[in-house]
């Protein structure tokens, strides 16, 4: 009797295993647990962070944002490019993703829809929007994706990194994407839908592995009309009319390229940053700042490099120490009699001011060599 029960149990186990194998083959395996973006901060590194929820692909763009899927998109308002204030003429952004593409929607309010500029001159002088994105959280010394679409859905694309304060010196890479854009002009606004497939982007290995935030900025340009001045809007305001300010690009995390591990890491980094901002600057750290600043004149290059690296780390990793680092370097520049120390402190001070005030990214060494 016991032997029969054992045989029956073994048969049931085999049957269950066979059913499970069939379900897997049939594509009915249990789905992964949905990602929870609720722990993501609104800002990362002092810049806005946007979660792009995953939804269905649009079979055909209409340009009017009427498809129900746009209600599932993240929705944010653009602000003035320079001041960061809410503009008199609003612009609403919509962003979502699928497993195959990123989708962007724009609702550009316009009191003079009959006066839209969509011809003559370069496309960036028209009524247009610009999309900057890079599937990595570092844009320093690297090209990024740029798309321009005007109110007539005319398009421009490029992989570029511009340096406006250096006579628009630029890095460029070959990139010929196939992306879609459809626009519609209404009574009080013009709207735009843009689809950018992932297989048309230069995805980094980190993005493929769902192990990085993306960089993103979205702009709108409205040319001068009669007595109205030129207007510019941004999602992450650069504090400057120039759009090519990658140090001020915000952060994007598409659900299609996110993981629970990445979300947890971002949340933890934000928590640590908040704690650092709340901590007073201790005497030991203040002493180290002065010690490392003095080492900028050390006889060995390795010592000078280590001192500069440590000061950079304190400046970025200890928000309350950023001001003190710059104060110490400024004092050295003003009062030190050591010419080498003054030069080293001045160079580092300029780099720190550049990073904190949103100046241009440092020009790559290889670009300088190539341009000479």
Order of alpha helices (4+ residues) and beta strands (2+ residues): alpha-beta-beta-beta-beta-beta-beta-beta-beta-beta-beta-beta-beta-alpha-beta-beta-beta-alpha-alpha-alpha-alpha-alpha-alpha
